[in-house]
Amino acid sequence: MFRYLIAVFLALVLINGLLPFLRRFGVGTLPGDFELRIAGRVIRLPVASTLVLSGLCSLIARWI
């Protein structure tokens, strides 16, 4: 269980870093992706995009 939590956290960090590039393809704008504005800073939580990309990665891993 702990490994899955770490994997989801790392995926969120990776997607958050790549979000400006991935927005061109519609990632980060799905319903369920949260954008919080606190004290002039923007914090993005791409929960739905993480689930979609995780599903795609698991399908690719099963094919290989």
mmCIF file of the N, C-alpha and C atoms, coordinates in Angstrom:
data_MODEL
# 
_entry.id   MODEL 
# 
loop_
_atom_site.group_PDB 
_atom_site.id 
_atom_site.type_symbol 
_atom_site.label_atom_id 
_atom_site.label_alt_id 
_atom_site.label_comp_id 
_atom_site.label_asym_id 
_atom_site.label_entity_id 
_atom_site.label_seq_id 
_atom_site.pdbx_PDB_ins_code 
_atom_site.Cartn_x 
_atom_site.Cartn_y 
_atom_site.Cartn_z 
_atom_site.occupancy 
_atom_site.B_iso_or_equiv 
_atom_site.pdbx_formal_charge 
_atom_site.auth_seq_id 
_atom_site.auth_comp_id 
_atom_site.auth_asym_id 
_atom_site.auth_atom_id 
_atom_site.pdbx_PDB_model_num 
ATOM 1   N N  . MET A 1 1  ? 0.820   -1.189 0.000   1.00 0.00 ? 1  MET A N  1 
ATOM 2   C CA . MET A 1 1  ? 0.000   0.000  0.000   1.00 0.00 ? 1  MET A CA 1 
ATOM 3   C C  . MET A 1 1  ? 0.865   1.255  0.000   1.00 0.00 ? 1  MET A C  1 
ATOM 4   N N  . PHE A 1 2  ? 1.938   1.213  0.770   1.00 0.00 ? 2  PHE A N  1 
ATOM 5   C CA . PHE A 1 2  ? 2.809   2.370  0.866   1.00 0.00 ? 2  PHE A CA 1 
ATOM 6   C C  . PHE A 1 2  ? 3.512   2.648  -0.459  1.00 0.00 ? 2  PHE A C  1 
ATOM 7   N N  . ARG A 1 3  ? 3.857   1.600  -1.198  1.00 0.00 ? 3  ARG A N  1 
ATOM 8   C CA . ARG A 1 3  ? 4.504   1.774  -2.496  1.00 0.00 ? 3  ARG A CA 1 
ATOM 9   C C  . ARG A 1 3  ? 3.577   2.478  -3.474  1.00 0.00 ? 3  ARG A C  1 
ATOM 10  N N  . TYR A 1 4  ? 2.298   2.163  -3.446  1.00 0.00 ? 4  TYR A N  1 
ATOM 11  C CA . TYR A 1 4  ? 1.340   2.812  -4.337  1.00 0.00 ? 4  TYR A CA 1 
ATOM 12  C C  . TYR A 1 4  ? 1.195   4.290  -3.993  1.00 0.00 ? 4  TYR A C  1 
ATOM 13  N N  . LEU A 1 5  ? 1.213   4.604  -2.729  1.00 0.00 ? 5  LEU A N  1 
ATOM 14  C CA . LEU A 1 5  ? 1.124   6.000  -2.300  1.00 0.00 ? 5  LEU A CA 1 
ATOM 15  C C  . LEU A 1 5  ? 2.337   6.781  -2.794  1.00 0.00 ? 5  LEU A C  1 
ATOM 16  N N  . ILE A 1 6  ? 3.507   6.201  -2.697  1.00 0.00 ? 6  ILE A N  1 
ATOM 17  C CA . ILE A 1 6  ? 4.721   6.851  -3.194  1.00 0.00 ? 6  ILE A CA 1 
ATOM 18  C C  . ILE A 1 6  ? 4.649   7.009  -4.707  1.00 0.00 ? 6  ILE A C  1 
ATOM 19  N N  . ALA A 1 7  ? 4.159   5.997  -5.410  1.00 0.00 ? 7  ALA A N  1 
ATOM 20  C CA . ALA A 1 7  ? 4.051   6.062  -6.869  1.00 0.00 ? 7  ALA A CA 1 
ATOM 21  C C  . ALA A 1 7  ? 3.086   7.170  -7.299  1.00 0.00 ? 7  ALA A C  1 
ATOM 22  N N  . VAL A 1 8  ? 1.964   7.302  -6.630  1.00 0.00 ? 8  VAL A N  1 
ATOM 23  C CA . VAL A 1 8  ? 0.997   8.359  -6.962  1.00 0.00 ? 8  VAL A CA 1 
ATOM 24  C C  . VAL A 1 8  ? 1.598   9.726  -6.662  1.00 0.00 ? 8  VAL A C  1 
ATOM 25  N N  . PHE A 1 9  ? 2.301   9.844  -5.547  1.00 0.00 ? 9  PHE A N  1 
ATOM 26  C CA . PHE A 1 9  ? 2.935   11.119 -5.207  1.00 0.00 ? 9  PHE A CA 1 
ATOM 27  C C  . PHE A 1 9  ? 3.978   11.508 -6.254  1.00 0.00 ? 9  PHE A C  1 
ATOM 28  N N  . LEU A 1 10 ? 4.813   10.572 -6.666  1.00 0.00 ? 10 LEU A N  1 
ATOM 29  C CA . LEU A 1 10 ? 5.824   10.856 -7.680  1.00 0.00 ? 10 LEU A CA 1 
ATOM 30  C C  . LEU A 1 10 ? 5.182   11.205 -9.020  1.00 0.00 ? 10 LEU A C  1 
ATOM 31  N N  . ALA A 1 11 ? 4.087   10.533 -9.355  1.00 0.00 ? 11 ALA A N  1 
ATOM 32  C CA . ALA A 1 11 ? 3.382   10.853 -10.592 1.00 0.00 ? 11 ALA A CA 1 
ATOM 33  C C  . ALA A 1 11 ? 2.810   12.270 -10.541 1.00 0.00 ? 11 ALA A C  1 
ATOM 34  N N  . LEU A 1 12 ? 2.263   12.665 -9.401  1.00 0.00 ? 12 LEU A N  1 
ATOM 35  C CA . LEU A 1 12 ? 1.744   14.025 -9.251  1.00 0.00 ? 12 LEU A CA 1 
ATOM 36  C C  . LEU A 1 12 ? 2.855   15.065 -9.388  1.00 0.00 ? 12 LEU A C  1 
ATOM 37  N N  . VAL A 1 13 ? 3.997   14.798 -8.794  1.00 0.00 ? 13 VAL A N  1 
ATOM 38  C CA . VAL A 1 13 ? 5.120   15.733 -8.895  1.00 0.00 ? 13 VAL A CA 1 
ATOM 39  C C  . VAL A 1 13 ? 5.601   15.829 -10.338 1.00 0.00 ? 13 VAL A C  1 
ATOM 40  N N  . LEU A 1 14 ? 5.710   14.688 -11.021 1.00 0.00 ? 14 LEU A N  1 
ATOM 41  C CA . LEU A 1 14 ? 6.165   14.669 -12.404 1.00 0.00 ? 14 LEU A CA 1 
ATOM 42  C C  . LEU A 1 14 ? 5.196   15.401 -13.322 1.00 0.00 ? 14 LEU A C  1 
ATOM 43  N N  . ILE A 1 15 ? 3.924   15.137 -13.170 1.00 0.00 ? 15 ILE A N  1 
ATOM 44  C CA . ILE A 1 15 ? 2.924   15.794 -14.011 1.00 0.00 ? 15 ILE A CA 1 
ATOM 45  C C  . ILE A 1 15 ? 2.870   17.287 -13.715 1.00 0.00 ? 15 ILE A C  1 
ATOM 46  N N  . ASN A 1 16 ? 3.012   17.661 -12.451 1.00 0.00 ? 16 ASN A N  1 
ATOM 47  C CA . ASN A 1 16 ? 3.000   19.082 -12.101 1.00 0.00 ? 16 ASN A CA 1 
ATOM 48  C C  . ASN A 1 16 ? 4.184   19.807 -12.732 1.00 0.00 ? 16 ASN A C  1 
ATOM 49  N N  . GLY A 1 17 ? 5.325   19.167 -12.817 1.00 0.00 ? 17 GLY A N  1 
ATOM 50  C CA . GLY A 1 17 ? 6.481   19.778 -13.450 1.00 0.00 ? 17 GLY A CA 1 
ATOM 51  C C  . GLY A 1 17 ? 6.346   19.872 -14.960 1.00 0.00 ? 17 GLY A C  1 
ATOM 52  N N  . LEU A 1 18 ? 5.702   18.879 -15.565 1.00 0.00 ? 18 LEU A N  1 
ATOM 53  C CA . LEU A 1 18 ? 5.542   18.841 -17.019 1.00 0.00 ? 18 LEU A CA 1 
ATOM 54  C C  . LEU A 1 18 ? 4.229   19.446 -17.490 1.00 0.00 ? 18 LEU A C  1 
ATOM 55  N N  . LEU A 1 19 ? 3.449   19.987 -16.592 1.00 0.00 ? 19 LEU A N  1 
ATOM 56  C CA . LEU A 1 19 ? 2.117   20.477 -16.931 1.00 0.00 ? 19 LEU A CA 1 
ATOM 57  C C  . LEU A 1 19 ? 2.095   21.565 -17.991 1.00 0.00 ? 19 LEU A C  1 
ATOM 58  N N  . PRO A 1 20 ? 3.015   22.528 -17.987 1.00 0.00 ? 20 PRO A N  1 
ATOM 59  C CA . PRO A 1 20 ? 2.974   23.531 -19.067 1.00 0.00 ? 20 PRO A CA 1 
ATOM 60  C C  . PRO A 1 20 ? 3.118   22.899 -20.463 1.00 0.00 ? 20 PRO A C  1 
ATOM 61  N N  . PHE A 1 21 ? 3.941   21.885 -20.590 1.00 0.00 ? 21 PHE A N  1 
ATOM 62  C CA . PHE A 1 21 ? 4.111   21.200 -21.870 1.00 0.00 ? 21 PHE A CA 1 
ATOM 63  C C  . PHE A 1 21 ? 2.904   20.314 -22.183 1.00 0.00 ? 21 PHE A C  1 
ATOM 64  N N  . LEU A 1 22 ? 2.376   19.640 -21.172 1.00 0.00 ? 22 LEU A N  1 
ATOM 65  C CA . LEU A 1 22 ? 1.272   18.706 -21.384 1.00 0.00 ? 22 LEU A CA 1 
ATOM 66  C C  . LEU A 1 22 ? -0.073  19.394 -21.618 1.00 0.00 ? 22 LEU A C  1 
ATOM 67  N N  . ARG A 1 23 ? -0.209  20.654 -21.245 1.00 0.00 ? 23 ARG A N  1 
ATOM 68  C CA . ARG A 1 23 ? -1.470  21.378 -21.462 1.00 0.00 ? 23 ARG A CA 1 
ATOM 69  C C  . ARG A 1 23 ? -1.791  21.511 -22.948 1.00 0.00 ? 23 ARG A C  1 
ATOM 70  N N  . ARG A 1 24 ? -0.779  21.462 -23.793 1.00 0.00 ? 24 ARG A N  1 
ATOM 71  C CA . ARG A 1 24 ? -1.019  21.514 -25.238 1.00 0.00 ? 24 ARG A CA 1 
ATOM 72  C C  . ARG A 1 24 ? -1.835  20.324 -25.709 1.00 0.00 ? 24 ARG A C  1 
ATOM 73  N N  . PHE A 1 25 ? -1.740  19.212 -24.982 1.00 0.00 ? 25 PHE A N  1 
ATOM 74  C CA . PHE A 1 25 ? -2.440  17.981 -25.358 1.00 0.00 ? 25 PHE A CA 1 
ATOM 75  C C  . PHE A 1 25 ? -3.704  17.754 -24.537 1.00 0.00 ? 25 PHE A C  1 
ATOM 76  N N  . GLY A 1 26 ? -4.089  18.704 -23.691 1.00 0.00 ? 26 GLY A N  1 
ATOM 77  C CA . GLY A 1 26 ? -5.320  18.596 -22.922 1.00 0.00 ? 26 GLY A CA 1 
ATOM 78  C C  . GLY A 1 26 ? -5.151  17.999 -21.543 1.00 0.00 ? 26 GLY A C  1 
ATOM 79  N N  . VAL A 1 27 ? -3.926  17.634 -21.179 1.00 0.00 ? 27 VAL A N  1 
ATOM 80  C CA . VAL A 1 27 ? -3.686  17.086 -19.842 1.00 0.00 ? 27 VAL A CA 1 
ATOM 81  C C  . VAL A 1 27 ? -3.627  18.235 -18.854 1.00 0.00 ? 27 VAL A C  1 
ATOM 82  N N  . GLY A 1 28 ? -4.312  18.100 -17.751 1.00 0.00 ? 28 GLY A N  1 
ATOM 83  C CA . GLY A 1 28 ? -4.342  19.163 -16.749 1.00 0.00 ? 28 GLY A CA 1 
ATOM 84  C C  . GLY A 1 28 ? -5.573  20.022 -16.843 1.00 0.00 ? 28 GLY A C  1 
ATOM 85  N N  . THR A 1 29 ? -6.412  19.763 -17.833 1.00 0.00 ? 29 THR A N  1 
ATOM 86  C CA . THR A 1 29 ? -7.638  20.535 -17.974 1.00 0.00 ? 29 THR A CA 1 
ATOM 87  C C  . THR A 1 29 ? -8.875  19.639 -17.879 1.00 0.00 ? 29 THR A C  1 
ATOM 88  N N  . LEU A 1 30 ? -8.685  18.418 -17.423 1.00 0.00 ? 30 LEU A N  1 
ATOM 89  C CA . LEU A 1 30 ? -9.803  17.493 -17.269 1.00 0.00 ? 30 LEU A CA 1 
ATOM 90  C C  . LEU A 1 30 ? -10.627 17.859 -16.040 1.00 0.00 ? 30 LEU A C  1 
ATOM 91  N N  . PRO A 1 31 ? -11.908 17.481 -16.027 1.00 0.00 ? 31 PRO A N  1 
ATOM 92  C CA . PRO A 1 31 ? -12.685 17.669 -14.801 1.00 0.00 ? 31 PRO A CA 1 
ATOM 93  C C  . PRO A 1 31 ? -12.094 16.799 -13.697 1.00 0.00 ? 31 PRO A C  1 
ATOM 94  N N  . GLY A 1 32 ? -11.794 17.354 -12.577 1.00 0.00 ? 32 GLY A N  1 
ATOM 95  C CA . GLY A 1 32 ? -11.151 16.626 -11.494 1.00 0.00 ? 32 GLY A CA 1 
ATOM 96  C C  . GLY A 1 32 ? -9.712  17.072 -11.294 1.00 0.00 ? 32 GLY A C  1 
ATOM 97  N N  . ASP A 1 33 ? -9.221  17.943 -12.158 1.00 0.00 ? 33 ASP A N  1 
ATOM 98  C CA . ASP A 1 33 ? -7.908  18.558 -11.976 1.00 0.00 ? 33 ASP A CA 1 
ATOM 99  C C  . ASP A 1 33 ? -8.125  19.877 -11.250 1.00 0.00 ? 33 ASP A C  1 
ATOM 100 N N  . PHE A 1 34 ? -7.509  20.014 -10.106 1.00 0.00 ? 34 PHE A N  1 
ATOM 101 C CA . PHE A 1 34 ? -7.755  21.166 -9.253  1.00 0.00 ? 34 PHE A CA 1 
ATOM 102 C C  . PHE A 1 34 ? -6.635  22.192 -9.380  1.00 0.00 ? 34 PHE A C  1 
ATOM 103 N N  . GLU A 1 35 ? -7.018  23.449 -9.323  1.00 0.00 ? 35 GLU A N  1 
ATOM 104 C CA . GLU A 1 35 ? -6.061  24.547 -9.345  1.00 0.00 ? 35 GLU A CA 1 
ATOM 105 C C  . GLU A 1 35 ? -6.409  25.471 -8.183  1.00 0.00 ? 35 GLU A C  1 
ATOM 106 N N  . LEU A 1 36 ? -5.520  25.556 -7.214  1.00 0.00 ? 36 LEU A N  1 
ATOM 107 C CA . LEU A 1 36 ? -5.751  26.366 -6.026  1.00 0.00 ? 36 LEU A CA 1 
ATOM 108 C C  . LEU A 1 36 ? -4.892  27.618 -6.095  1.00 0.00 ? 36 LEU A C  1 
ATOM 109 N N  . ARG A 1 37 ? -5.477  28.749 -5.788  1.00 0.00 ? 37 ARG A N  1 
ATOM 110 C CA . ARG A 1 37 ? -4.742  30.011 -5.739  1.00 0.00 ? 37 ARG A CA 1 
ATOM 111 C C  . ARG A 1 37 ? -4.723  30.475 -4.291  1.00 0.00 ? 37 ARG A C  1 
ATOM 112 N N  . ILE A 1 38 ? -3.537  30.400 -3.703  1.00 0.00 ? 38 ILE A N  1 
ATOM 113 C CA . ILE A 1 38 ? -3.385  30.755 -2.295  1.00 0.00 ? 38 ILE A CA 1 
ATOM 114 C C  . ILE A 1 38 ? -2.265  31.774 -2.173  1.00 0.00 ? 38 ILE A C  1 
ATOM 115 N N  . ALA A 1 39 ? -2.570  32.924 -1.664  1.00 0.00 ? 39 ALA A N  1 
ATOM 116 C CA . ALA A 1 39 ? -1.601  33.996 -1.412  1.00 0.00 ? 39 ALA A CA 1 
ATOM 117 C C  . ALA A 1 39 ? -0.797  34.332 -2.666  1.00 0.00 ? 39 ALA A C  1 
ATOM 118 N N  . GLY A 1 40 ? -1.456  34.403 -3.797  1.00 0.00 ? 40 GLY A N  1 
ATOM 119 C CA . GLY A 1 40 ? -0.789  34.777 -5.036  1.00 0.00 ? 40 GLY A CA 1 
ATOM 120 C C  . GLY A 1 40 ? -0.044  33.650 -5.726  1.00 0.00 ? 40 GLY A C  1 
ATOM 121 N N  . ARG A 1 41 ? -0.049  32.473 -5.164  1.00 0.00 ? 41 ARG A N  1 
ATOM 122 C CA . ARG A 1 41 ? 0.629   31.320 -5.770  1.00 0.00 ? 41 ARG A CA 1 
ATOM 123 C C  . ARG A 1 41 ? -0.424  30.366 -6.311  1.00 0.00 ? 41 ARG A C  1 
ATOM 124 N N  . VAL A 1 42 ? -0.085  29.681 -7.379  1.00 0.00 ? 42 VAL A N  1 
ATOM 125 C CA . VAL A 1 42 ? -0.994  28.713 -7.993  1.00 0.00 ? 42 VAL A CA 1 
ATOM 126 C C  . VAL A 1 42 ? -0.458  27.317 -7.714  1.00 0.00 ? 42 VAL A C  1 
ATOM 127 N N  . ILE A 1 43 ? -1.293  26.493 -7.114  1.00 0.00 ? 43 ILE A N  1 
ATOM 128 C CA . ILE A 1 43 ? -0.946  25.103 -6.832  1.00 0.00 ? 43 ILE A CA 1 
ATOM 129 C C  . ILE A 1 43 ? -1.878  24.243 -7.668  1.00 0.00 ? 43 ILE A C  1 
ATOM 130 N N  . ARG A 1 44 ? -1.297  23.410 -8.531  1.00 0.00 ? 44 ARG A N  1 
ATOM 131 C CA . ARG A 1 44 ? -2.095  22.549 -9.406  1.00 0.00 ? 44 ARG A CA 1 
ATOM 132 C C  . ARG A 1 44 ? -2.050  21.112 -8.902  1.00 0.00 ? 44 ARG A C  1 
ATOM 133 N N  . LEU A 1 45 ? -3.218  20.493 -8.811  1.00 0.00 ? 45 LEU A N  1 
ATOM 134 C CA . LEU A 1 45 ? -3.336  19.096 -8.414  1.00 0.00 ? 45 LEU A CA 1 
ATOM 135 C C  . LEU A 1 45 ? -4.048  18.340 -9.536  1.00 0.00 ? 45 LEU A C  1 
ATOM 136 N N  . PRO A 1 46 ? -3.313  17.764 -10.462 1.00 0.00 ? 46 PRO A N  1 
ATOM 137 C CA . PRO A 1 46 ? -3.938  17.084 -11.605 1.00 0.00 ? 46 PRO A CA 1 
ATOM 138 C C  . PRO A 1 46 ? -4.346  15.649 -11.256 1.00 0.00 ? 46 PRO A C  1 
ATOM 139 N N  . VAL A 1 47 ? -5.380  15.494 -10.466 1.00 0.00 ? 47 VAL A N  1 
ATOM 140 C CA . VAL A 1 47 ? -5.797  14.175 -10.002 1.00 0.00 ? 47 VAL A CA 1 
ATOM 141 C C  . VAL A 1 47 ? -6.355  13.340 -11.159 1.00 0.00 ? 47 VAL A C  1 
ATOM 142 N N  . ALA A 1 48 ? -7.266  13.875 -11.927 1.00 0.00 ? 48 ALA A N  1 
ATOM 143 C CA . ALA A 1 48 ? -7.871  13.122 -13.029 1.00 0.00 ? 48 ALA A CA 1 
ATOM 144 C C  . ALA A 1 48 ? -6.841  12.806 -14.112 1.00 0.00 ? 48 ALA A C  1 
ATOM 145 N N  . SER A 1 49 ? -5.973  13.746 -14.418 1.00 0.00 ? 49 SER A N  1 
ATOM 146 C CA . SER A 1 49 ? -4.938  13.496 -15.418 1.00 0.00 ? 49 SER A CA 1 
ATOM 147 C C  . SER A 1 49 ? -3.975  12.422 -14.953 1.00 0.00 ? 49 SER A C  1 
ATOM 148 N N  . THR A 1 50 ? -3.688  12.388 -13.655 1.00 0.00 ? 50 THR A N  1 
ATOM 149 C CA . THR A 1 50 ? -2.816  11.357 -13.108 1.00 0.00 ? 50 THR A CA 1 
ATOM 150 C C  . THR A 1 50 ? -3.448  9.985  -13.276 1.00 0.00 ? 50 THR A C  1 
ATOM 151 N N  . LEU A 1 51 ? -4.742  9.891  -13.041 1.00 0.00 ? 51 LEU A N  1 
ATOM 152 C CA . LEU A 1 51 ? -5.421  8.606  -13.195 1.00 0.00 ? 51 LEU A CA 1 
ATOM 153 C C  . LEU A 1 51 ? -5.423  8.147  -14.653 1.00 0.00 ? 51 LEU A C  1 
ATOM 154 N N  . VAL A 1 52 ? -5.660  9.072  -15.567 1.00 0.00 ? 52 VAL A N  1 
ATOM 155 C CA . VAL A 1 52 ? -5.668  8.728  -16.987 1.00 0.00 ? 52 VAL A CA 1 
ATOM 156 C C  . VAL A 1 52 ? -4.280  8.285  -17.440 1.00 0.00 ? 52 VAL A C  1 
ATOM 157 N N  . LEU A 1 53 ? -3.258  9.048  -17.088 1.00 0.00 ? 53 LEU A N  1 
ATOM 158 C CA . LEU A 1 53 ? -1.896  8.689  -17.484 1.00 0.00 ? 53 LEU A CA 1 
ATOM 159 C C  . LEU A 1 53 ? -1.431  7.405  -16.810 1.00 0.00 ? 53 LEU A C  1 
ATOM 160 N N  . SER A 1 54 ? -1.845  7.168  -15.585 1.00 0.00 ? 54 SER A N  1 
ATOM 161 C CA . SER A 1 54 ? -1.503  5.926  -14.897 1.00 0.00 ? 54 SER A CA 1 
ATOM 162 C C  . SER A 1 54 ? -2.153  4.731  -15.591 1.00 0.00 ? 54 SER A C  1 
ATOM 163 N N  . GLY A 1 55 ? -3.392  4.891  -16.018 1.00 0.00 ? 55 GLY A N  1 
ATOM 164 C CA . GLY A 1 55 ? -4.055  3.826  -16.766 1.00 0.00 ? 55 GLY A CA 1 
ATOM 165 C C  . GLY A 1 55 ? -3.366  3.533  -18.079 1.00 0.00 ? 55 GLY A C  1 
ATOM 166 N N  . LEU A 1 56 ? -2.959  4.578  -18.779 1.00 0.00 ? 56 LEU A N  1 
ATOM 167 C CA . LEU A 1 56 ? -2.230  4.385  -20.036 1.00 0.00 ? 56 LEU A CA 1 
ATOM 168 C C  . LEU A 1 56 ? -0.897  3.683  -19.805 1.00 0.00 ? 56 LEU A C  1 
ATOM 169 N N  . CYS A 1 57 ? -0.196  4.074  -18.758 1.00 0.00 ? 57 CYS A N  1 
ATOM 170 C CA . CYS A 1 57 ? 1.085   3.429  -18.445 1.00 0.00 ? 57 CYS A CA 1 
ATOM 171 C C  . CYS A 1 57 ? 0.897   1.968  -18.071 1.00 0.00 ? 57 CYS A C  1 
ATOM 172 N N  . SER A 1 58 ? -0.163  1.647  -17.344 1.00 0.00 ? 58 SER A N  1 
ATOM 173 C CA . SER A 1 58 ? -0.390  0.246  -16.979 1.00 0.00 ? 58 SER A CA 1 
ATOM 174 C C  . SER A 1 58 ? -0.773  -0.591 -18.200 1.00 0.00 ? 58 SER A C  1 
ATOM 175 N N  . LEU A 1 59 ? -1.509  -0.006 -19.148 1.00 0.00 ? 59 LEU A N  1 
ATOM 176 C CA . LEU A 1 59 ? -1.819  -0.739 -20.384 1.00 0.00 ? 59 LEU A CA 1 
ATOM 177 C C  . LEU A 1 59 ? -0.568  -1.005 -21.203 1.00 0.00 ? 59 LEU A C  1 
ATOM 178 N N  . ILE A 1 60 ? 0.295   -0.007 -21.279 1.00 0.00 ? 60 ILE A N  1 
ATOM 179 C CA . ILE A 1 60 ? 1.543   -0.192 -22.011 1.00 0.00 ? 60 ILE A CA 1 
ATOM 180 C C  . ILE A 1 60 ? 2.419   -1.235 -21.326 1.00 0.00 ? 60 ILE A C  1 
ATOM 181 N N  . ALA A 1 61 ? 2.449   -1.217 -19.984 1.00 0.00 ? 61 ALA A N  1 
ATOM 182 C CA . ALA A 1 61 ? 3.261   -2.198 -19.243 1.00 0.00 ? 61 ALA A CA 1 
ATOM 183 C C  . ALA A 1 61 ? 2.733   -3.612 -19.437 1.00 0.00 ? 61 ALA A C  1 
ATOM 184 N N  . ARG A 1 62 ? 1.426   -3.788 -19.571 1.00 0.00 ? 62 ARG A N  1 
ATOM 185 C CA . ARG A 1 62 ? 0.868   -5.122 -19.775 1.00 0.00 ? 62 ARG A CA 1 
ATOM 186 C C  . ARG A 1 62 ? 1.152   -5.640 -21.181 1.00 0.00 ? 62 ARG A C  1 
ATOM 187 N N  . TRP A 1 63 ? 1.246   -4.729 -22.147 1.00 0.00 ? 63 TRP A N  1 
ATOM 188 C CA . TRP A 1 63 ? 1.550   -5.148 -23.524 1.00 0.00 ? 63 TRP A CA 1 
ATOM 189 C C  . TRP A 1 63 ? 3.005   -5.572 -23.673 1.00 0.00 ? 63 TRP A C  1 
ATOM 190 N N  . ILE A 1 64 ? 3.880   -4.978 -22.866 1.00 0.00 ? 64 ILE A N  1 
ATOM 191 C CA . ILE A 1 64 ? 5.315   -5.266 -22.998 1.00 0.00 ? 64 ILE A CA 1 
ATOM 192 C C  . ILE A 1 64 ? 5.677   -6.547 -22.322 1.00 0.00 ? 64 ILE A C  1 
# 
